[in-house]
Amino acid sequence: MKSAYELAMERLEKQSPARQLTNAQKSAIAEIDTTAKAKVAEQELFLRDKIASAAAEGKYEEAVQLEQQLAHEIRKINEDAEAKKEKVRAGAGR
């Protein structure tokens, strides 16, 4: 007998079959991930130093603004990466 999970997965597969990615697509997605992680690390290094300096000088409002800027930059980088990965995945069905 199949579990409820297995049955649900079979129904899901029938409704929208999983696309198989080629090796080129997998490597392109991995490259996008690597680039995004590097960009996030770069922003964190750059802005964390500024945040620490602002906090040390007692400029707490500036530190909060820099934290918000960092969160925004990270979110933007991740959204761009996801959009690029989706374009790569869209080519899988062709």
C-alpha positions in Angstrom: 0.0 0.0 0.0 1.1 3.5 -0.7 1.1 6.2 1.9 -1.0 9.3 1.6 2.2 11.3 0.8 3.1 9.0 -2.1 -0.4 9.2 -3.5 -0.4 13.0 -3.2 3.0 13.2 -5.0 1.6 11.0 -7.8 -1.4 13.3 -8.3 0.9 16.4 -8.2 3.2 14.8 -10.8 0.2 14.2 -13.1 -1.1 17.8 -12.7 2.3 19.4 -13.4 5.0 17.1 -14.4 8.5 17.9 -13.2 10.8 19.3 -15.8 14.2 17.6 -16.1 17.1 20.1 -16.3 20.0 19.5 -18.5 23.5 19.6 -17.2 24.1 23.0 -18.8 21.0 24.3 -17.0 22.1 22.9 -13.7 25.5 24.5 -14.1 24.0 27.8 -15.1 21.8 27.8 -12.0 24.8 26.9 -9.8 26.7 29.8 -11.3 23.8 32.1 -10.6 23.7 30.9 -7.0 27.5 31.4 -6.6 27.4 34.9 -8.1 24.5 35.9 -5.9 26.2 34.6 -2.7 29.3 36.5 -3.6 27.4 39.7 -4.2 25.6 39.2 -0.8 28.9 38.6 0.9 30.4 41.7 -0.7 27.5 43.9 0.4 27.6 42.5 3.9 31.3 43.2 4.2 30.9 46.7 2.9 27.9 47.7 4.9 28.6 45.8 8.2 31.8 47.8 8.5 29.9 51.0 8.0 27.2 49.9 10.5 29.8 49.1 13.1 31.5 52.4 12.6 28.2 54.3 12.9 27.3 52.4 16.1 30.7 53.0 17.6 30.3 56.7 17.0 26.8 56.7 18.5 25.0 57.3 15.2 22.3 54.8 15.9 19.8 56.2 13.4 22.5 55.9 10.6 23.3 52.4 11.7 19.6 51.4 11.5 19.3 53.0 8.0 22.4 51.0 6.9 20.9 47.8 8.3 17.7 48.5 6.3 19.8 49.2 3.2 21.7 45.9 3.7 18.4 44.0 4.0 17.1 45.7 0.8 20.3 45.0 -1.1 20.2 41.3 -0.1 16.6 41.0 -1.0 17.2 42.6 -4.4 20.2 40.4 -5.2 18.2 37.3 -4.2 15.2 38.4 -6.3 17.4 39.0 -9.3 19.0 35.6 -8.9 15.6 33.9 -8.7 14.4 35.6 -11.8 17.6 34.5 -13.7 17.2 30.9 -12.5 13.6 30.9 -13.6 14.6 32.0 -17.1 17.1 29.1 -17.2 14.4 26.6 -15.9 11.9 27.9 -18.5 14.3 26.6 -21.2 14.0 23.1 -19.8 10.7 22.3 -21.4 11.9 23.1 -24.9 
